[in-house]
């Protein structure tokens, strides 16, 4: 993975930075027969032929290469595409790539680009993505008794984790008081409740067991990969506080892996807004409906807790380069499961990643296991 943040380099150089680390880790990316790229590049860099561009930038022409898209879930969909290609036997190895150069445009343009992941009626009504999550947060707080302080506890935790992540966008701790006093984005969502606009890239080499055994670097097993969808507009759902797509994808992943939520020892989840991390706790079976906020309040999801969530700092503090986010989660799980997350190792053997697009309209769940 590249360093995440406001980067001067264009997206091709960010890709090369991530690719170089893959080689330095002992992998041989040239064994890949296909490349799948998660990116929202037509908005930020006016580029849609990103499969070909990635193959060219990485010196991997003329391999099969194309872009996959689901807004913020694109990175995990790239991984799923590589996983399915290898699992089917179509190829023996493939690269899953995620990249975004969001700071190439201003905040207004980025906000507009993200609104393209919502229903056209919501777009015409001027309901931004932060406004959507603000409505979800309001309803959740009303329904279950959570407070703005509970949401800020998620932000405080993730910033504290990111201090130990040398590639994070924000390597600075914040206090609960700072979060509560930060300016409103869409009440009750405040500045410190929201992920930043970030640049970055991440790459995973997905290989058959036969190929992986020959590599000099340790591999982790993808034991399950699942996708589910929900209405594009949150207004069409019977319960704003229940991310049905995430729960469905997680249920399928647990079933395919033959595991229960209790088997998960570390998680990387989609906390583009702090309320969403709370919803993830419940959808993944870590807490009962309406009880997710108590996990953060009790410290259960901190590095020292019973189920560490977002040891990387999450989208909130590691950063959220849209197309790269899903693979940034996988990068962190790889480090955790191989004991390479220096300063933030959890000792976990089983990890889960949740990457979503829109307002939990598309959810991608992967479960990884240490060798």
VOBA-1610 file (N, C-alpha, C; in pm, whole numbers, padded with zeros to 5 digits, always signed):
BEGIN
Unk+00085-00119+00000Unk+00000+00000+00000Unk+00089+00124+00000Unk+00044+00226-00071Unk+00113+00354-00065Unk+00083+00421+00068Unk+00155+00527+00097Unk+00116+00611+00209Unk-00013+00682+00169Unk-00106+00694+00264Unk-00235+00758+00238Unk-00231+00903+00286Unk-00290+00993+00209Unk-00294+01133+00251Unk-00317+01225+00133Unk-00281+01350+00150Unk-00285+01444+00039Unk-00150+01434-00032Unk-00150+01367-00145Unk-00025+01336-00214Unk-00008+01423-00338Unk+00113+01463-00365Unk+00142+01543-00484Unk+00145+01455-00609Unk+00181+01328-00591Unk+00195+01238-00705Unk+00060+01207-00770Unk+00063+01176-00901Unk-00061+01134-00965Unk-00087+00988-00931Unk-00203+00938-00972Unk-00245+00804-00928Unk-00153+00694-00981Unk-00094+00714-01099Unk-00004+00612-01152Unk+00118+00593-01062Unk+00171+00703-01010Unk+00286+00695-00921Unk+00248+00633-00787Unk+00125+00657-00742Unk+00078+00594-00619Unk+00068+00442-00639Unk+00021+00401-00756Unk+00015+00258-00789Unk+00153+00196-00787Unk+00249+00265-00848Unk+00385+00214-00854Unk+00444+00202-00713Unk+00411+00298-00626Unk+00459+00293-00488Unk+00408+00167-00417Unk+00280+00137-00435Unk+00223+00016-00373Unk+00283-00109-00436Unk+00301-00108-00566Unk+00356-00223-00639Unk+00498-00254-00592Unk+00576-00150-00571Unk+00714-00169-00525Unk+00716-00237-00389Unk+00625-00198-00300Unk+00623-00263-00169Unk+00585-00410-00183Unk+00493-00440-00274Unk+00454-00579-00296Unk+00577-00663-00333Unk+00661-00608-00420Unk+00784-00677-00460Unk+00880-00687-00342Unk+00893-00578-00265Unk+00983-00578-00150Unk+00939-00678-00043Unk+00808-00707-00038Unk+00757-00804+00059Unk+00786-00947+00018Unk+00841-00966-00103Unk+00880-01099-00148Unk+00786-01161-00250Unk+00680-01089-00288Unk+00586-01143-00387Unk+00639-01117-00528Unk+00591-01195-00622Unk+00627-01177-00763Unk+00499-01144-00840Unk+00466-01016-00854Unk+00341-00978-00919Unk+00334-01017-01066Unk+00448-01047-01128Unk+00446-01080-01270Unk+00380-01214-01298Unk+00355-01295-01192Unk+00284-01421-01215Unk+00135-01396-01242Unk+00088-01276-01214Unk-00054-01244-01236Unk-00088-01247-01383Unk-00199-01309-01414Unk-00246-01319-01552Unk-00356-01218-01583Unk-00409-01154-01479Unk-00518-01058-01498Unk-00507-00951-01390Unk-00565-00834-01420Unk-00561-00720-01329Unk-00701-00661-01321Unk-00750-00643-01199Unk-00882-00585-01177Unk-00864-00460-01091Unk-00916-00348-01138Unk-00887-00219-01074Unk-01016-00155-01022Unk-01018-00123-00894Unk-01127-00047-00835Unk-01090+00099-00830Unk-01167+00185-00895Unk-01131+00327-00903Unk-01252+00408-00949Unk-01258+00535-00910Unk-01365+00626-00954Unk-01302+00740-01036Unk-01208+00703-01122Unk-01113+00797-01180Unk-01169+00897-01280Unk-01286+00871-01337Unk-01336+00964-01439Unk-01366+01101-01381Unk-01393+01107-01253Unk-01424+01234-01188Unk-01296+01309-01153Unk-01203+01242-01089Unk-01087+01310-01033Unk-00976+01333-01135Unk-00959+01239-01229Unk-00850+01252-01325Unk-00896+01237-01470Unk-01027+01238-01491Unk-01083+01227-01626Unk-01025+01107-01700Unk-01032+00990-01634Unk-00974+00868-01689Unk-01065+00751-01661Unk-01112+00683-01766Unk-01196+00566-01743Unk-01128+00435-01784Unk-01026+00441-01867Unk-00959+00319-01913Unk-00851+00279-01813Unk-00893+00259-01688Unk-00792+00243-01586Unk-00731+00103-01581Unk-00799+00003-01632Unk-00738-00128-01638Unk-00613-00125-01725Unk-00629-00071-01845Unk-00516-00060-01937Unk-00407+00031-01879Unk-00449+00142-01819Unk-00353+00236-01761Unk-00270+00170-01651Unk-00336+00090-01566Unk-00265+00023-01457Unk-00166-00080-01514Unk-00212-00157-01612Unk-00123-00257-01673Unk+00000-00190-01734Unk-00022-00077-01797Unk+00089-00003-01859Unk+00182+00054-01753Unk+00125+00118-01650Unk+00206+00181-01546Unk+00290+00081-01470Unk+00238-00041-01454Unk+00308-00143-01377Unk+00394-00234-01463Unk+00400-00207-01593Unk+00482-00287-01683Unk+00425-00426-01705Unk+00292-00437-01705Unk+00228-00568-01714Unk+00144-00585-01841Unk+00164-00502-01940Unk+00099-00525-02069Unk+00152-00656-02128Unk+00077-00736-02202Unk-00059-00711-02250Unk-00164-00788-02171Unk-00146-00805-02041Unk-00238-00886-01962Unk-00381-00833-01966Unk-00475-00925-01945Unk-00615-00887-01928Unk-00624-00789-01812Unk-00692-00677-01833Unk-00702-00577-01726Unk-00825-00491-01749Unk-00902-00471-01644Unk-01016-00380-01656Unk-01060-00329-01519Unk-01143-00228-01525Unk-01191-00159-01406Unk-01321-00222-01357Unk-01336-00227-01224Unk-01464-00264-01164Unk-01512-00144-01083Unk-01642-00132-01063Unk-01694-00009-01004Unk-01810-00036-00909Unk-01803+00026-00791Unk-01915+00029-00697Unk-01888+00141-00598Unk-01842+00255-00652Unk-01803+00371-00571Unk-01706+00325-00463Unk-01737+00345-00336Unk-01642+00317-00229Unk-01620+00168-00206Unk-01699+00081-00268Unk-01679-00063-00256Unk-01596-00120-00370Unk-01543-00035-00456Unk-01474-00082-00576Unk-01349-00163-00544Unk-01274-00123-00442Unk-01152-00195-00409Unk-01178-00339-00370Unk-01280-00360-00285Unk-01313-00496-00244Unk-01371-00575-00360Unk-01443-00509-00451Unk-01494-00580-00569Unk-01380-00623-00661Unk-01274-00543-00666Unk-01155-00583-00743Unk-01096-00711-00683Unk-01092-00717-00549Unk-01043-00837-00484Unk-01133-00956-00513Unk-01264-00932-00506Unk-01357-01043-00534Unk-01342-01091-00679Unk-01322-00999-00771Unk-01303-01038-00911Unk-01179-01124-00927Unk-01070-01085-00860Unk-00947-01164-00866Unk-00967-01300-00800Unk-01037-01299-00687Unk-01066-01423-00614Unk-01145-01520-00702Unk-01250-01470-00767Unk-01334-01557-00849Unk-01258-01609-00971Unk-01172-01524-01029Unk-01094-01568-01145Unk-01000-01682-01108Unk-00936-01671-00990Unk-00845-01776-00945Unk-00924-01899-00900Unk-01030-01879-00825Unk-01109-01990-00771Unk-01170-02074-00883Unk-01208-02009-00991Unk-01269-02081-01104Unk-01168-02160-01185Unk-01040-02126-01168Unk-00937-02191-01248Unk-00908-02119-01378Unk-00975-02008-01401Unk-00951-01931-01524Unk-00808-01879-01529Unk-00757-01836-01414Unk-00617-01794-01403Unk-00559-01854-01275Unk-00427-01858-01266Unk-00361-01908-01145Unk-00327-01796-01048Unk-00323-01674-01100Unk-00294-01559-01014Unk-00346-01433-01080Unk-00387-01337-00997Unk-00439-01210-01048Unk-00407-01100-00949Unk-00401-00978-00999Unk-00380-00862-00912Unk-00512-00790-00890Unk-00541-00760-00763Unk-00653-00672-00728Unk-00592-00538-00693Unk-00638-00434-00760Unk-00579-00301-00747Unk-00686-00201-00708Unk-00652-00112-00616Unk-00742-00003-00581Unk-00662+00125-00575Unk-00717+00232-00631Unk-00641+00358-00635Unk-00738+00475-00645Unk-00697+00590-00593Unk-00776+00712-00610Unk-00687+00833-00583Unk-00707+00936-00665Unk-00639+01064-00648Unk-00748+01170-00630Unk-00808+01171-00511Unk-00924+01255-00486Unk-00890+01403-00474Unk-00770+01434-00427Unk-00736+01575-00406Unk-00706+01648-00536Unk-00717+01577-00649Unk-00704+01643-00778Unk-00821+01738-00802Unk-00928+01722-00725Unk-01044+01809-00735Unk-01076+01868-00597Unk-01157+01975-00595Unk-01193+02039-00470Unk-01304+01967-00397Unk-01335+02013-00276Unk-01436+01948-00192Unk-01572+01943-00259Unk-01612+02050-00327Unk-01743+02053-00392Unk-01753+01947-00501Unk-01646+01933-00581Unk-01647+01833-00687Unk-01647+01692-00630Unk-01572+01671-00521Unk-01568+01539-00457Unk-01706+01503-00401Unk-01770+01601-00336Unk-01905+01578-00282Unk-02002+01541-00392Unk-01993+01611-00504Unk-02081+01583-00617Unk-02054+01445-00674Unk-01925+01407-00682Unk-01890+01275-00734Unk-01946+01165-00647Unk-01938+01182-00517Unk-01990+01080-00426Unk-02141+01073-00430Unk-02206+01186-00458Unk-02352+01185-00470Unk-02399+01101-00588Unk-02309+01077-00684Unk-02344+00992-00797Unk-02371+00848-00753Unk-02332+00815-00630Unk-02359+00681-00576Unk-02493+00676-00505Unk-02574+00781-00517Unk-02707+00781-00456Unk-02813+00789-00565Unk-02937+00766-00528Unk-03047+00766-00624Unk-03063+00905-00685Unk-03105+00911-00812Unk-03115+01041-00879Unk-03216+01133-00812Unk-03317+01075-00746Unk-03414+01160-00675Unk-03346+01226-00556Unk-03262+01150-00485Unk-03187+01209-00374Unk-03091+01316-00425Unk-03028+01290-00538Unk-02935+01388-00594Unk-03007+01518-00627Unk-03124+01506-00691Unk-03198+01626-00729Unk-03252+01701-00608Unk-03267+01628-00499Unk-03315+01692-00376Unk-03201+01755-00296Unk-03078+01736-00342Unk-02963+01795-00274Unk-02922+01721-00149Unk-02961+01595-00138Unk-02925+01517-00019Unk-02787+01455-00042Unk-02686+01513+00022Unk-02549+01465+00007Unk-02530+01335+00086Unk-02418+01270+00062Unk-02387+01147+00137Unk-02375+01176+00287Unk-02305+01283+00329Unk-02305+01313+00473Unk-02445+01336+00529Unk-02533+01397+00450Unk-02670+01419+00496Unk-02744+01287+00514Unk-02719+01193+00423Unk-02779+01060+00438Unk-02738+00997+00572Unk-02608+00998+00598Unk-02561+00937+00722Unk-02606+01015+00845Unk-02626+01145+00830Unk-02679+01223+00941Unk-02820+01178+00976Unk-02900+01148+00873Unk-03036+01098+00898Unk-03032+00961+00966Unk-02938+00877+00920Unk-02923+00745+00982Unk-02883+00762+01129Unk-02788+00852+01154Unk-02742+00874+01292Unk-02854+00927+01380Unk-02931+01023+01328Unk-03043+01079+01404Unk-03143+00969+01443Unk-03175+00886+01346Unk-03273+00781+01372Unk-03218+00679+01472Unk-03091+00644+01456Unk-03030+00547+01547Unk-03027+00603+01690Unk-02990+00728+01704Unk-02984+00790+01836Unk-03122+00795+01900Unk-03222+00827+01820Unk-03361+00833+01870Unk-03410+00694+01911Unk-03375+00595+01827Unk-03429+00461+01846Unk-03362+00385+01960Unk-03230+00408+01978Unk-03155+00324+02072Unk-03089+00400+02187Unk-03096+00531+02185Unk-03042+00607+02298Unk-02895+00639+02289Unk-02833+00617+02176Unk-02693+00656+02159Unk-02683+00808+02156Unk-02563+00859+02181Unk-02541+01004+02184Unk-02429+01042+02088Unk-02414+01172+02065Unk-02303+01221+01984Unk-02170+01182+02047Unk-02166+01176+02177Unk-02045+01135+02247Unk-02009+00991+02212Unk-02108+00904+02201Unk-02082+00765+02164Unk-02020+00757+02024Unk-02070+00838+01931Unk-02015+00838+01796Unk-01872+00890+01798Unk-01847+00994+01875Unk-01712+01049+01883Unk-01613+00950+01944Unk-01662+00861+02028Unk-01571+00761+02085Unk-01512+00672+01976Unk-01588+00649+01870Unk-01536+00573+01756Unk-01422+00650+01690Unk-01442+00780+01670Unk-01339+00862+01608Unk-01213+00868+01694Unk-01231+00886+01823Unk-01117+00893+01915Unk-01036+00764+01910Unk-01106+00650+01911Unk-01040+00519+01904Unk-00960+00505+01775Unk-01021+00539+01663Unk-00955+00517+01536Unk-00836+00611+01515Unk-00847+00733+01564Unk-00731+00823+01558Unk-00618+00769+01646Unk-00653+00715+01762Unk-00551+00658+01850Unk-00481+00541+01782Unk-00555+00457+01711Unk-00495+00346+01638Unk-00403+00397+01527Unk-00446+00502+01457Unk-00370+00551+01342Unk-00236+00611+01381Unk-00222+00652+01505Unk-00093+00704+01553Unk+00016+00599+01531Unk-00022+00471+01537Unk+00074+00361+01523Unk+00088+00313+01378Unk+00020+00379+01286Unk+00023+00339+01146Unk+00101+00442+01065Unk+00223+00410+01024Unk+00306+00509+00954Unk+00253+00549+00817Unk+00154+00477+00764Unk+00099+00512+00633Unk-00035+00583+00642Unk-00080+00614+00762Unk-00213+00674+00780Unk-00213+00822+00742Unk-00328+00867+00695Unk-00348+01008+00661Unk-00332+01095+00786Unk-00398+01056+00895Unk-00389+01131+01020Unk-00320+01046+01125Unk-00199+01083+01161Unk-00125+01012+01265Unk-00125+01098+01392Unk-00244+01141+01428Unk-00259+01230+01543Unk-00379+01188+01626Unk-00360+01174+01755Unk-00471+01142+01844Unk-00559+01264+01861Unk-00687+01241+01888Unk-00779+01350+01919Unk-00849+01316+02050Unk-00901+01418+02114Unk-00975+01397+02239Unk-01124+01395+02209Unk-01198+01343+02303Unk-01344+01341+02291Unk-01396+01484+02280Unk-01338+01574+02354Unk-01382+01714+02354Unk-01356+01778+02217Unk-01241+01745+02155Unk-01212+01799+02022Unk-01316+01752+01920Unk-01348+01624+01928Unk-01446+01569+01834Unk-01582+01637+01852Unk-01626+01647+01975Unk-01758+01706+02003Unk-01763+01853+01963Unk-01648+01922+01969Unk-01645+02066+01938Unk-01617+02093+01791Unk-01588+01987+01712Unk-01557+02010+01571Unk-01681+02057+01496Unk-01658+02129+01387Unk-01769+02195+01318Unk-01864+02094+01255Unk-01991+02126+01252Unk-02090+02033+01193Unk-02076+02024+01042Unk-02090+01902+00991Unk-02095+01878+00846Unk-02240+01862+00804Unk-02312+01777+00875Unk-02457+01759+00861Unk-02500+01700+00995Unk-02548+01785+01082Unk-02575+01746+01222Unk-02658+01618+01230Unk-02617+01522+01315Unk-02511+01530+01417Unk-02371+01490+01368Unk-02353+01472+01237Unk-02221+01440+01183Unk-02135+01565+01187Unk-02019+01552+01252Unk-01925+01662+01263Unk-01798+01630+01185Unk-01708+01725+01178Unk-01586+01707+01101Unk-01512+01581+01143Unk-01500+01558+01274Unk-01425+01441+01322Unk-01507+01313+01319Unk-01632+01321+01275Unk-01712+01201+01253Unk-01698+01150+01110Unk-01629+01226+01025Unk-01624+01196+00882Unk-01483+01164+00836Unk-01471+01072+00741Unk-01342+01038+00683Unk-01293+01153+00596Unk-01162+01168+00581Unk-01107+01277+00500Unk-01108+01243+00351Unk-01080+01343+00270Unk-01056+01326+00127Unk-00909+01287+00112Unk-00883+01169+00057Unk-00747+01114+00058Unk-00705+01064-00079Unk-00575+01052-00096Unk-00515+00988-00213Unk-00442+00861-00166Unk-00439+00760-00252Unk-00365+00641-00215Unk-00392+00525-00308Unk-00313+00419-00291Unk-00328+00298-00372Unk-00292+00176-00289Unk-00354+00065-00322Unk-00324-00062-00255Unk-00339-00175-00356Unk-00258-00278-00341Unk-00258-00390-00435Unk-00249-00521-00358Unk-00324-00621-00401Unk-00314-00756-00344Unk-00289-00855-00456Unk-00197-00945-00435Unk-00174-01055-00529Unk-00255-01174-00480Unk-00350-01217-00561Unk-00437-01331-00529Unk-00390-01449-00613Unk-00357-01559-00546Unk-00299-01672-00618Unk-00359-01803-00573Unk-00347-01903-00658Unk-00387-02039-00621Unk-00292-02089-00513Unk-00335-02194-00444Unk-00250-02251-00339Unk-00117-02299-00398Unk-00124-02353-00518Unk-00004-02403-00585Unk+00099-02291-00605Unk+00052-02176-00653Unk+00142-02062-00676Unk+00189-02004-00543Unk+00097-01992-00448Unk+00131-01931-00319Unk+00239-02010-00245Unk+00235-02142-00258Unk+00333-02226-00188Unk+00476-02199-00235Unk+00491-02154-00358Unk+00623-02130-00415Unk+00679-01993-00378Unk+00595-01906-00324Unk+00638-01770-00291Unk+00719-01769-00162Unk+00822-01683-00154Unk+00904-01677-00034Unk+00841-01598+00080Unk+00727-01536+00054Unk+00659-01456+00155Unk+00534-01528+00203Unk+00495-01515+00330Unk+00377-01587+00379Unk+00249-01540+00313Unk+00160-01634+00290Unk+00029-01603+00232Unk-00078-01619+00338Unk-00189-01549+00320Unk-00307-01572+00403Unk-00417-01625+00312Unk-00507-01701+00369Unk-00613-01765+00291Unk-00739-01680+00289Unk-00795-01662+00170Unk-00928-01601+00158Unk-01028-01714+00177Unk-01090-01722+00293Unk-01179-01834+00320Unk-01323-01805+00279Unk-01354-01677+00255Unk-01489-01643+00208Unk-01489-01506+00144Unk-01573-01493+00042Unk-01593-01367-00029Unk-01740-01359-00064Unk-01805-01248-00029Unk-01949-01237-00053Unk-01989-01093-00081Unk-02095-01078-00160Unk-02148-00947-00196Unk-02299-00948-00180Unk-02355-00835-00136Unk-02500-00819-00131Unk-02535-00673-00158Unk-02660-00648-00192Unk-02703-00513-00227Unk-02830-00474-00152Unk-02853-00344-00146Unk-02975-00289-00087Unk-03020-00173-00176Unk-03133-00113-00145Unk-03186-00004-00225Unk-03083+00107-00238Unk-03083+00174-00353Unk-02988+00283-00374Unk-03022+00401-00284Unk-03150+00425-00264Unk-03193+00532-00174Unk-03227+00472-00038Unk-03165+00527+00066Unk-03194+00479+00202Unk-03339+00503+00240Unk-03404+00596+00171Unk-03543+00629+00202Unk-03638+00514+00171Unk-03593+00417+00090Unk-03679+00305+00051Unk-03664+00183+00142Unk-03589+00199+00250Unk-03566+00086+00340Unk-03661+00090+00459Unk-03701-00027+00506Unk-03794-00030+00620Unk-03730+00016+00751Unk-03595+00009+00758Unk-03527+00049+00881Unk-03395+00116+00845Unk-03386+00246+00866Unk-03264+00320+00834Unk-03144+00271+00913Unk-03168+00213+01029Unk-03059+00178+01120Unk-03005+00038+01098Unk-03053-00032+00997Unk-03010-00170+00974Unk-02948-00183+00836Unk-02816-00201+00824Unk-02751-00217+00694Unk-02771-00359+00640Unk-02885-00379+00578Unk-02926-00513+00535Unk-02823-00579+00442Unk-02766-00499+00350Unk-02670-00557+00256Unk-02546-00610+00329Unk-02500-00536+00429Unk-02384-00580+00506Unk-02416-00708+00582Unk-02532-00709+00647Unk-02573-00827+00724Unk-02586-00949+00633Unk-02642-00930+00514Unk-02661-01042+00420Unk-02526-01093+00369Unk-02437-01001+00330Unk-02306-01042+00280Unk-02227-01112+00391Unk-02236-01060+00513Unk-02165-01121+00626Unk-02218-01261+00654Unk-02350-01275+00649Unk-02412-01406+00673Unk-02363-01508+00570Unk-02359-01467+00444Unk-02311-01558+00339Unk-02164-01592+00360Unk-02085-01491+00398Unk-01942-01515+00419Unk-01918-01610+00536Unk-01988-01588+00647Unk-01975-01679+00761Unk-02011-01823+00721Unk-02121-01835+00645Unk-02164-01968+00602Unk-02062-02036+00514Unk-02005-01961+00419Unk-01907-02020+00328Unk-01778-02057+00400Unk-01744-01979+00504Unk-01621-02005+00578Unk-01641-02110+00686Unk-01768-02141+00717Unk-01796-02234+00826Unk-01759-02175+00961Unk-01776-02043+00976Unk-01739-01972+01098Unk-01858-01895+01154Unk-01846-01855+01278Unk-01944-01767+01341Unk-01875-01636+01375Unk-01952-01532+01409Unk-01888-01405+01446Unk-01787-01418+01560Unk-01807-01515+01648Unk-01716-01532+01761Unk-01576-01575+01718Unk-01566-01628+01596Unk-01435-01672+01547Unk-01349-01556+01500Unk-01411-01442+01472Unk-01338-01326+01420Unk-01260-01260+01533Unk-01131-01235+01506Unk-01044-01178+01608Unk-01000-01036+01577Unk-01019-00991+01453Unk-00986-00854+01415Unk-01073-00818+01294Unk-01111-00690+01284Unk-01198-00648+01174Unk-01154-00512+01121Unk-01166-00497+00991Unk-01151-00367+00925Unk-01286-00337+00862Unk-01353-00232+00907Unk-01488-00203+00860Unk-01498-00061+00804Unk-01604-00038+00730Unk-01622+00084+00653Unk-01679+00196+00741Unk-01590+00272+00802Unk-01632+00382+00890Unk-01616+00517+00822Unk-01672+00532+00702Unk-01667+00661+00635Unk-01727+00769+00725Unk-01823+00728+00807Unk-01881+00813+00912Unk-01890+00726+01037Unk-01869+00786+01153Unk-01861+00706+01276Unk-01985+00623+01300Unk-02103+00673+01262Unk-02225+00596+01283Unk-02217+00464+01208Unk-02148+00463+01093Unk-02145+00340+01015Unk-02063+00231+01082Unk-01958+00268+01153Unk-01884+00165+01225Unk-01973+00099+01329Unk-02054+00179+01397Unk-02147+00123+01496Unk-02244+00026+01430Unk-02295+00064+01313Unk-02387-00024+01241Unk-02317-00154+01198Unk-02189-00144+01164Unk-02113-00264+01124Unk-02103-00364+01239Unk-02082-00313+01361Unk-02073-00404+01476Unk-02197-00496+01481Unk-02311-00436+01458Unk-02437-00511+01469Unk-02458-00603+01349Unk-02429-00552+01228Unk-02448-00633+01108Unk-02355-00753+01104Unk-02238-00741+01167Unk-02141-00850+01168Unk-02164-00948+01283Unk-02260-00917+01369Unk-02290-01008+01478Unk-02203-00990+01601Unk-02131-00877+01609Unk-02050-00850+01727Unk-02135-00797+01842Unk-02251-00743+01809Unk-02341-00687+01910Unk-02484-00706+01863Unk-02578-00700+01956Unk-02719-00712+01920Unk-02766-00581+01856Unk-02880-00588+01787Unk-02937-00468+01726Unk-02955-00359+01832Unk-02905-00241+01803Unk-02918-00129+01895Unk-02814-00126+02005Unk-02725-00224+02008Unk-02626-00230+02114Unk-02484-00204+02068Unk-02465-00173+01941Unk-02331-00154+01887Unk-02254-00041+01953Unk-02323+00068+01981Unk-02253+00184+02037Unk-02192+00154+02173Unk-02247+00057+02242Unk-02193+00021+02373Unk-02055-00043+02361Unk-02027-00111+02250Unk-01896-00171+02232Unk-01786-00064+02231Unk-01813+00045+02159Unk-01715+00154+02158Unk-01706+00220+02294Unk-01820+00237+02357Unk-01823+00301+02489Unk-01743+00220+02591Unk-01749+00088+02580Unk-01681+00000+02676Unk-01536-00031+02638Unk-01493+00014+02519Unk-01356-00012+02475Unk-01334-00148+02414Unk-01442-00221+02384Unk-01429-00358+02333Unk-01365-00363+02194Unk-01377-00253+02117Unk-01327-00254+01979Unk-01192-00184+01965Unk-01128-00150+02076Unk-00994-00092+02073Unk-00891-00203+02056Unk-00768-00166+02031Unk-00661-00264+02014Unk-00651-00357+02135Unk-00682-00303+02252Unk-00671-00382+02375Unk-00800-00456+02408Unk-00904-00436+02327Unk-01035-00492+02356Unk-01052-00635+02308Unk-01173-00686+02325Unk-01202-00825+02291Unk-01215-00847+02141Unk-01253-00745+02063Unk-01264-00756+01918Unk-01213-00626+01855Unk-01082-00615+01835Unk-01025-00493+01777Unk-01084-00463+01639Unk-01132-00341+01622Unk-01190-00298+01494Unk-01112-00176+01443Unk-01073-00183+01319Unk-00996-00079+01251Unk-00865-00045+01322Unk-00779-00148+01340Unk-00647-00120+01398Unk-00562-00029+01310Unk-00597-00020+01182Unk-00525+00069+01090Unk-00556+00216+01116Unk-00665+00242+01186Unk-00719+00378+01197Unk-00847+00394+01118Unk-00877+00292+01036Unk-01001+00295+00959Unk-01004+00406+00855Unk-01115+00415+00785Unk-01131+00522+00687Unk-01118+00657+00756Unk-01164+00661+00880Unk-01167+00785+00957Unk-01030+00848+00973Unk-00927+00768+01002Unk-00795+00824+01029Unk-00686+00772+00935Unk-00694+00643+00896Unk-00599+00596+00794Unk-00622+00673+00666Unk-00750+00703+00637Unk-00785+00775+00516Unk-00878+00693+00428Unk-00941+00762+00332Unk-01044+00698+00251Unk-01030+00736+00103Unk-00922+00689+00037Unk-00912+00708-00108Unk-01008+00610-00175Unk-01121+00656-00217Unk-01239+00577-00252Unk-01208+00439-00312Unk-01144+00436-00428Unk-01119+00308-00495Unk-01022+00217-00422Unk-00934+00275-00341Unk-00831+00197-00273Unk-00875+00144-00138Unk-00983+00197-00082Unk-01019+00168+00056Unk-01037+00019+00085Unk-01109-00052-00001Unk-01134-00194+00023Unk-01006-00275+00030Unk-00908-00239-00052Unk-00780-00311-00050Unk-00689-00261+00060Unk-00707-00137+00104Unk-00633-00089+00222Unk-00674-00170+00344Unk-00802-00206+00350Unk-00849-00292+00460Unk-00782-00429+00454Unk-00771-00484+00334Unk-00710-00615+00316Unk-00560-00610+00349Unk-00497-00501+00312Unk-00355-00481+00346Unk-00336-00487+00497Unk-00421-00418+00571Unk-00409-00420+00717Unk-00433-00560+00773Unk-00534-00629+00721Unk-00559-00764+00770Unk-00442-00857+00740Unk-00382-00840+00623Unk-00265-00921+00590Unk-00154-00898+00692Unk-00128-00771+00723Unk-00025-00739+00823Unk-00059-00799+00958Unk-00185-00789+00997Unk-00228-00842+01126Unk-00212-00993+01133Unk-00254-01062+01027Unk-00255-01209+01029Unk-00117-01270+01010Unk-00022-01190+00964Unk+00115-01239+00948Unk+00209-01177+01051Unk+00154-01103+01147Unk+00234-01046+01255Unk+00325-00934+01212Unk+00288-00862+01104Unk+00373-00755+01052Unk+00323-00615+01085Unk+00214-00606+01158Unk+00157-00474+01190Unk+00228-00418+01313Unk+00354-00387+01296Unk+00439-00348+01408Unk+00379-00233+01488Unk+00372-00253+01619Unk+00318-00151+01708Unk+00169-00159+01727Unk+00103-00239+01643Unk-00043-00253+01656Unk-00089-00397+01630Unk+00003-00492+01643Unk-00032-00633+01623Unk-00138-00678+01723Unk-00235-00752+01675Unk-00340-00805+01761Unk-00321-00954+01789Unk-00231-01019+01715Unk-00213-01163+01729Unk-00326-01243+01670Unk-00407-01181+01586Unk-00526-01246+01531Unk-00490-01353+01429Unk-00578-01453+01420Unk-00565-01559+01319Unk-00677-01553+01216Unk-00787-01489+01251Unk-00901-01475+01159Unk-00944-01330+01157Unk-00959-01274+01036Unk-01001-01135+01024Unk-01111-01119+00921Unk-01189-01014+00937Unk-01299-00986+00844Unk-01288-00841+00796Unk-01322-00819+00670Unk-01322-00685+00611Unk-01458-00656+00551Unk-01509-00536+00575Unk-01636-00491+00517Unk-01612-00361+00444Unk-01639-00363+00315Unk-01626-00245+00229Unk-01762-00221+00165Unk-01812-00098+00172Unk-01945-00074+00115Unk-01945+00047+00024Unk-02043+00052-00066Unk-02059+00164-00157Unk-02196+00226-00144Unk-02204+00357-00170Unk-02329+00429-00151Unk-02355+00443-00002Unk-02480+00433+00036Unk-02516+00434+00178Unk-02549+00289+00215Unk-02443+00207+00223Unk-02459+00063+00243Unk-02550+00000+00136Unk-02537+00050+00013Unk-02618-00002-00097Unk-02552-00122-00163Unk-02421-00132-00153Unk-02347-00250-00200Unk-02246-00284-00093Unk-02244-00406-00049Unk-02155-00448+00057Unk-02072-00567+00013Unk-01942-00560+00039Unk-01850-00668+00005Unk-01779-00712+00133Unk-01787-00840+00163Unk-01728-00894+00285Unk-01628-01004+00250Unk-01511-00993+00309Unk-01409-01098+00293Unk-01365-01146+00431Unk-01343-01275+00444Unk-01287-01333+00565Unk-01153-01395+00530Unk-01050-01356+00603Unk-00915-01405+00580Unk-00867-01485+00701Unk-00781-01581+00674Unk-00731-01664+00783Unk-00580-01679+00769Unk-00510-01676+00882Unk-00364-01691+00882Unk-00327-01833+00842Unk-00207-01850+00787Unk-00164-01984+00743Unk-00142-02076+00863
//
